[in-house]
């Protein structure tokens, strides 16, 4: 693993770490997981403990290459964070493209967004076949979404609906019933609206889990992720 600055066509350089699994490459092809941290304006960065937990599952238990990065203005990443998150969505697309060049024979891409990172993750479209694209939206901040996106919540709704309706998508939404930023009732209403789409997606509600995924709820999260991530065997 080496930390490097990835220069994107948009003109910014993002501080990134790419971890490779110890197991030999699968005949099926490689897997690449890209993880997005919480809101940078509140101190979010790639060293986040929840992301560290998830990345260990994907790297050591699922055999995926794992790409962590700091968004604009965080750590050694250049630029300034936007207030809408839409620019960061473009950054993500370019970083995924870079990752596909850095890892040989990728057949499965898993995008994991935690908290504010889930908003940005939902903006990324499904990649062209034969690559399988999967989206994990962890603790999606539905309650404060309007504030976090400078009242561009409608844009995020439209993009998530498009994602769900894509016949090649694989979307998993995981949240706790004790989330400090989004009530269980708000999540329930949101999921009900999402189910009006024709496409399929999966929702996992974890009992007693907060926004920060303590030890007990973390083990349940591990079980969910391992049962959902596309196998490389």
QUISUL-V308241 format. One record per residue. N is the residue number from 0. OMEGA is omega in whole degrees, 0 to 359 (999 if undefined). NEAR is the number of other C-alpha atoms within 12 Angstrom. Layout:
n-><N	N>
omega-><OMEGA	OMEGA>
near-><NEAR	NEAR>
This chain:
n-><0	1	2	3	4	5	6	7	8	9	10	11	12	13	14	15	16	17	18	19	20	21	22	23	24	25	26	27	28	29	30	31	32	33	34	35	36	37	38	39	40	41	42	43	44	45	46	47	48	49	50	51	52	53	54	55	56	57	58	59	60	61	62	63	64	65	66	67	68	69	70	71	72	73	74	75	76	77	78	79	80	81	82	83	84	85	86	87	88	89	90	91	92	93	94	95	96	97	98	99	100	101	102	103	104	105	106	107	108	109	110	111	112	113	114	115	116	117	118	119	120	121	122	123	124	125	126	127	128	129	130	131	132	133	134	135	136	137	138	139	140	141	142	143	144	145	146	147	148	149	150	151	152	153	154	155	156	157	158	159	160	161	162	163	164	165	166	167	168	169	170	171	172	173	174	175	176	177	178	179	180	181	182	183	184	185	186	187	188	189	190	191	192	193	194	195	196	197	198	199	200	201	202	203	204	205	206	207	208	209	210	211	212	213	214	215	216	217	218	219	220	221	222	223	224	225	226	227	228	229	230	231	232>
omega-><177	175	179	175	181	180	182	179	179	175	178	174	183	177	186	175	179	180	179	180	180	183	178	181	178	176	179	184	183	174	178	176	179	186	183	185	177	187	182	180	177	175	179	179	188	178	180	185	178	178	177	179	181	182	178	177	184	183	189	183	181	176	180	163	184	179	175	180	173	179	184	175	181	180	180	178	181	177	181	178	176	177	182	184	184	176	178	175	176	177	181	179	181	179	176	178	177	180	179	175	183	181	184	170	178	178	181	176	178	179	183	177	179	179	178	177	178	176	182	179	182	179	186	180	175	179	179	174	14	180	175	181	179	179	173	178	186	181	177	187	184	181	182	187	181	178	184	183	183	176	173	182	180	178	180	176	181	183	178	176	178	180	181	182	176	184	181	183	176	189	176	177	180	178	179	180	178	180	184	186	179	182	178	179	178	177	182	179	180	180	178	177	181	182	174	175	178	183	181	174	184	178	176	175	183	181	177	179	176	178	190	169	178	189	184	180	177	178	175	178	178	181	181	183	182	179	185	185	177	182	177	181	999>
near-><14	15	19	20	25	35	22	27	16	20	18	28	29	37	30	37	28	32	31	30	27	16	18	15	21	22	15	20	25	35	42	46	47	48	52	50	44	39	37	30	20	14	18	28	34	39	27	28	20	35	40	27	28	43	41	27	29	40	34	21	24	34	33	42	44	45	48	44	47	42	45	41	24	29	25	24	28	24	23	23	29	23	22	28	37	30	25	39	33	27	36	44	28	26	39	39	25	26	36	28	14	22	27	20	22	32	31	41	44	49	51	49	45	41	45	45	45	41	47	48	45	48	36	44	34	32	27	16	14	15	24	31	37	41	46	46	39	46	45	48	39	36	26	25	33	21	18	32	30	17	17	20	26	17	23	32	26	19	25	39	30	26	33	35	23	24	23	23	33	35	42	38	42	42	46	37	26	24	32	24	26	26	25	29	19	24	31	22	16	25	29	14	17	27	19	15	20	15	20	24	32	25	29	29	30	29	21	22	29	30	33	29	34	22	16	17	28	30	19	24	36	29	21	26	36	25	18	26	35	31	26	28	18>
